[in-house]
Amino acid sequence: MNSRRPVPPPYFELRLGPLHVTVQRIPAWLITLTTTAIGSGTAWWTSR
């Protein structure tokens, strides 16, 4: 019996010639930073 779980596919994969970028998961800090930046930028833009 095989108890190994299958490897999930990557979240994001980019192949451009010799360049190969694979992201398995997006870190929580990056989501937080992006959301904060977008919210701050939107607040600044609408207050102009």
Secondary structure by P-SEA (a helix, b strand, c coil): cccccccccccbbbbcccbbbbbccccaaaaaaaaaaaaaaaaaaaac
